[in-house]
Amino acid sequence: MTRHYLDHASTSPLRPESAAAMAEALTGIVGDPGRIHHEGMVARHAVETARQQVTDMLDARGREVVFTSGATESIAMACWGASRRDGRRHSVMSAVEHSAVRRGLRLDPLLLGGEQERARRAGLENVPAVVGFGAAAAALDPERLAAESLEATRRTDLLRSDRDAALDALPGILADLRSLR
C-alpha cells in the first residue's frame, strides 16, 4: 500500500533543493549574520540571497519579507502589527481562532536579545533554514505552481461539494436513526 502524507498544516516534506542548501549552510556558514566580521558577512549574504529568492518568487520587495522561526511567530507578528495599525484600540476575532492569533492580539511584544529582521524579532537568525527556504523559492516553477494551484482549487471545490451534499442528507439520516430507537 502506498501512503500519501496529507498533513501539511504543520509541516511538509523537505524539498531536495532545500535539503542540499541547508546541508551546505550547516557545514559552511558559521557566522552570526548580525556581526561585521567576515563570517558574519558571509552569513548575512546568505540570508539576503535567500530573501531575494523569496521576493522574486512572490514579486515582492525585500523589506516585505521577514524571516521568523515558524508559523506561530509569523501569525502573532502579523496580528500584532494589524491590531496596532492606524491607532486601532481593539480587535475582534472568532472564539475558534488559532491560539497564535489570540496570543498575538493579546500580548505586547518583548524584544529580548538581538534585534533581527530590522528590529522586528529577537534571537539569532536560523541561517540554514532561511537558506533552505530561499532555495525552495528559487526552485519553484511558476507555471507548475499555477497548475498545481488550479488543481488544488478544483479538489477543494469537489470536497466542499461532497461535504455540502453530506450535510444536506444529514437531517434525513438523523431522522432515520431516531426512528430506530
C-alpha positions as CSV (number, residue, x, y, z in Angstrom):
1,M,0.0,0.0,0.0
2,T,1.3,3.4,-0.9
3,R,1.0,6.1,1.8
4,H,0.3,9.7,1.0
5,Y,1.2,12.4,3.5
6,L,-1.6,15.0,3.7
7,D,-1.0,16.8,7.0
8,H,0.7,19.9,5.5
9,A,-0.9,22.2,8.1
10,S,2.0,21.9,10.5
11,T,4.9,20.6,8.4
12,S,5.7,19.4,4.9
13,P,8.3,17.1,3.4
14,L,11.6,19.0,2.7
15,R,12.3,19.7,-0.9
16,P,15.6,18.2,-2.1
17,E,16.9,21.6,-3.2
18,S,16.2,22.9,0.3
19,A,17.9,19.9,2.0
20,A,21.0,20.4,-0.2
21,A,21.2,24.2,0.5
22,M,20.6,23.6,4.2
23,A,23.3,21.0,4.4
24,E,25.8,23.3,2.7
25,A,24.8,26.1,5.1
26,L,25.1,23.9,8.2
27,T,28.6,22.9,7.3
28,G,29.8,26.0,5.5
29,I,28.3,29.0,7.3
30,V,29.3,29.6,10.9
31,G,28.8,33.3,11.4
32,D,26.2,35.3,13.1
33,P,24.6,37.5,10.3
34,G,24.3,40.4,12.8
35,R,28.1,40.6,13.1
36,I,30.5,42.6,10.9
37,H,33.4,40.1,10.8
38,H,34.0,38.0,7.7
39,E,32.0,35.0,8.9
40,G,29.1,37.3,9.9
41,M,29.2,39.0,6.5
42,V,29.1,35.5,4.8
43,A,26.0,34.6,6.9
44,R,24.4,38.0,6.1
45,H,25.0,37.5,2.4
46,A,23.3,34.0,2.6
47,V,20.3,35.5,4.4
48,E,19.9,38.3,1.9
49,T,20.3,36.0,-1.1
50,A,17.5,33.8,0.3
51,R,15.4,36.9,0.9
52,Q,15.9,37.9,-2.8
53,Q,14.9,34.4,-3.9
54,V,11.7,34.7,-1.9
55,T,10.9,38.2,-3.1
56,D,11.5,37.1,-6.7
57,M,9.0,34.2,-6.2
58,L,6.4,36.5,-4.5
59,D,7.0,39.5,-6.7
60,A,7.5,41.5,-3.5
61,R,10.1,44.0,-2.1
62,G,12.8,42.8,0.2
63,R,11.6,44.8,3.2
64,E,8.2,43.0,2.9
65,V,9.8,39.6,3.7
66,V,10.5,38.9,7.3
67,F,12.0,35.5,8.3
68,T,10.6,34.1,11.5
69,S,11.1,30.9,13.5
70,G,7.8,29.5,12.2
71,A,4.1,29.8,11.7
72,T,3.1,30.7,15.2
73,E,5.6,33.6,15.4
74,S,4.5,34.8,11.9
75,I,0.8,34.7,12.8
76,A,1.4,36.5,16.1
77,M,3.6,39.1,14.4
78,A,1.1,39.8,11.6
79,C,-1.8,40.1,14.0
80,W,0.1,42.3,16.4
81,G,1.0,44.6,13.5
82,A,-2.5,44.7,12.1
83,S,-4.1,45.4,15.5
84,R,-1.9,48.4,16.0
85,R,-2.2,49.9,12.5
86,D,-3.9,53.3,12.2
87,G,-4.2,53.7,16.0
88,R,-6.7,51.0,16.5
89,R,-7.5,50.2,20.1
90,H,-9.2,46.8,19.8
91,S,-9.5,43.8,17.6
92,V,-12.4,41.3,17.0
93,M,-11.9,37.6,16.4
94,S,-13.9,34.5,16.5
95,A,-13.9,32.2,19.5
96,V,-12.4,29.4,17.5
97,E,-9.4,31.3,16.2
98,H,-6.0,29.7,16.3
99,S,-4.2,30.3,19.6
100,A,-1.3,32.1,17.8
101,V,-3.8,34.7,16.7
102,R,-5.3,35.1,20.2
103,R,-1.9,35.4,21.8
104,G,-0.7,37.8,19.0
105,L,-3.5,40.1,19.6
106,R,-3.4,39.9,23.4
107,L,0.3,40.3,24.2
108,D,2.6,43.2,23.7
109,P,5.9,42.0,22.2
110,L,9.0,41.7,24.3
111,L,12.2,42.2,22.4
112,L,14.9,40.3,24.2
113,G,18.3,39.6,22.6
114,G,19.4,40.7,19.2
115,E,17.3,42.9,17.0
116,Q,16.9,40.6,14.0
117,E,14.9,41.3,10.8
118,R,15.2,45.1,11.1
119,A,14.4,45.0,14.9
120,R,11.1,43.1,14.3
121,R,12.2,40.0,16.2
122,A,14.7,38.8,18.8
123,G,17.2,36.0,18.7
124,L,19.7,34.6,16.3
125,E,18.6,34.1,12.7
126,N,18.5,30.4,11.6
127,V,20.7,30.8,8.6
128,P,20.4,27.2,7.3
129,A,16.6,27.3,7.5
130,V,16.5,30.7,5.8
131,V,18.9,29.4,3.1
132,G,16.7,26.3,2.6
133,F,13.6,28.4,2.3
134,G,15.3,30.6,-0.3
135,A,16.4,27.5,-2.3
136,A,12.8,26.2,-2.3
137,A,11.5,29.5,-3.5
138,A,14.2,29.6,-6.3
139,A,13.4,26.0,-7.4
140,L,9.7,26.7,-7.9
141,D,8.5,26.7,-11.5
142,P,5.8,29.4,-11.8
143,E,3.8,27.6,-14.5
144,R,3.8,24.3,-12.4
145,L,2.8,26.3,-9.3
146,A,-0.1,27.9,-11.2
147,A,-1.2,24.5,-12.5
148,E,-1.0,22.9,-9.0
149,S,-2.9,25.8,-7.5
150,L,-5.7,25.3,-10.1
151,E,-5.8,21.6,-9.3
152,A,-5.9,22.3,-5.5
153,T,-8.8,24.7,-6.1
154,R,-10.6,22.1,-8.1
155,R,-10.1,19.4,-5.5
156,T,-11.1,21.8,-2.7
157,D,-14.3,22.7,-4.6
158,L,-15.1,18.9,-5.1
159,L,-14.6,18.3,-1.3
160,R,-16.8,21.2,-0.5
161,S,-19.5,19.9,-2.8
162,D,-19.3,16.4,-1.3
163,R,-19.4,18.0,2.2
164,D,-22.4,20.0,1.3
165,A,-24.2,17.0,-0.1
166,A,-23.5,15.0,3.0
167,L,-24.7,17.9,5.2
168,D,-27.9,18.2,3.1
169,A,-28.5,14.5,3.7
170,L,-27.9,14.7,7.4
171,P,-31.4,15.6,8.5
172,G,-32.8,12.6,6.8
173,I,-30.2,10.3,8.2
174,L,-30.7,11.7,11.7
175,A,-34.5,11.2,11.4
176,D,-33.9,7.6,10.2
177,L,-31.6,7.0,13.2
178,R,-34.2,8.4,15.6
179,S,-36.9,6.1,14.2
180,L,-34.7,3.1,15.1
181,R,-34.9,3.9,18.9
